[in-house]
Amino acid sequence: MSKGQATKDTILDEAVGIASRVGFNGLTIGQLAETTGMSKSGLFAHFRSKEALQLETLERGRERFTDLVIRPTLRAPRGIDRVRTLVESWLVWETEALQGGCVFVAGSVEYDDQPGPMRDALVRNQRDWAEFIATVAGTAVSEGDFRADLDLEQFAFALQGLMYAYHHSARLLRDPRALDLTRASFAQLLAASAA
């Protein structure tokens, strides 16, 4: 990796952290200049516009998500262990990786009704995520851990619902039971899916 790319990755990591705390609309080149100690003009040379900064920040978030959630999940043994690893890795992403929680949840709320490149990128990311969950659940079917007739899209939908519920309960409501409630609901989902 070149020094320029390493610098840009460091800038984007900071941008992901900011977007996690204040959302993508709150992420500005000026704010990023303040937190990185770089000049606005230097940052503008990297991104050229607020939208380009937002899109590249979202992509950097996806790269980090891949490293923290997708790769550990794929390293786990196929089947129910892989499904459990997916959930545990996502919980690390949600609770430890970013101070303000999942940037994809934040972005989904910000851009759900705003057409444009950011919404399009978020939709692609969320569809890919749902497909990944369904694929991982499919390994549990093929390994005999889940029922052969399990509706994989429904499973992915239900699991994403649990993840959004956790984010809402833990972040907005500050419910100290959020993690316990999420784990109990996940256990119920596993039991309902079992072979």
Secondary structure in CASP SS format (residue, H / E / C, confidence):
PFRMAT SS
TARGET T0000
AUTHOR 0000-0000-0000
METHOD secondary structure of the structure
MODEL  1
M C 1.00
S C 1.00
K H 1.00
G H 1.00
Q H 1.00
A H 1.00
T H 1.00
K H 1.00
D H 1.00
T H 1.00
I H 1.00
L H 1.00
D H 1.00
E H 1.00
A H 1.00
V H 1.00
G H 1.00
I H 1.00
A H 1.00
S H 1.00
R H 1.00
V H 1.00
G C 1.00
F C 1.00
N C 1.00
G C 1.00
L C 1.00
T C 1.00
I H 1.00
G H 1.00
Q H 1.00
L H 1.00
A H 1.00
E H 1.00
T H 1.00
T H 1.00
G C 1.00
M C 1.00
S C 1.00
K H 1.00
S H 1.00
G H 1.00
L H 1.00
F H 1.00
A H 1.00
H H 1.00
F H 1.00
R C 1.00
S C 1.00
K H 1.00
E H 1.00
A H 1.00
L H 1.00
Q H 1.00
L H 1.00
E H 1.00
T H 1.00
L H 1.00
E H 1.00
R H 1.00
G H 1.00
R H 1.00
E H 1.00
R H 1.00
F H 1.00
T H 1.00
D H 1.00
L H 1.00
V H 1.00
I H 1.00
R H 1.00
P H 1.00
T H 1.00
L H 1.00
R H 1.00
A C 1.00
P C 1.00
R C 1.00
G C 1.00
I H 1.00
D H 1.00
R H 1.00
V H 1.00
R H 1.00
T H 1.00
L H 1.00
V H 1.00
E H 1.00
S H 1.00
W H 1.00
L H 1.00
V H 1.00
W H 1.00
E H 1.00
T H 1.00
E H 1.00
A H 1.00
L C 1.00
Q C 1.00
G C 1.00
G C 1.00
C C 1.00
V H 1.00
F H 1.00
V H 1.00
A H 1.00
G H 1.00
S H 1.00
V H 1.00
E H 1.00
Y H 1.00
D C 1.00
D C 1.00
Q C 1.00
P C 1.00
G C 1.00
P H 1.00
M H 1.00
R H 1.00
D H 1.00
A H 1.00
L H 1.00
V H 1.00
R H 1.00
N H 1.00
Q H 1.00
R H 1.00
D H 1.00
W H 1.00
A H 1.00
E H 1.00
F H 1.00
I H 1.00
A H 1.00
T H 1.00
V H 1.00
A H 1.00
G H 1.00
T H 1.00
A H 1.00
V H 1.00
S H 1.00
E C 1.00
G C 1.00
D C 1.00
F E 1.00
R C 1.00
A C 1.00
D C 1.00
L C 1.00
D C 1.00
L H 1.00
E H 1.00
Q H 1.00
F H 1.00
A H 1.00
F H 1.00
A H 1.00
L H 1.00
Q H 1.00
G H 1.00
L H 1.00
M H 1.00
Y H 1.00
A H 1.00
Y H 1.00
H H 1.00
H H 1.00
S H 1.00
A H 1.00
R H 1.00
L H 1.00
L C 1.00
R C 1.00
D C 1.00
P C 1.00
R C 1.00
A H 1.00
L H 1.00
D H 1.00
L H 1.00
T H 1.00
R H 1.00
A H 1.00
S H 1.00
F H 1.00
A H 1.00
Q H 1.00
L H 1.00
L H 1.00
A H 1.00
A H 1.00
S H 1.00
A E 1.00
A C 1.00
END
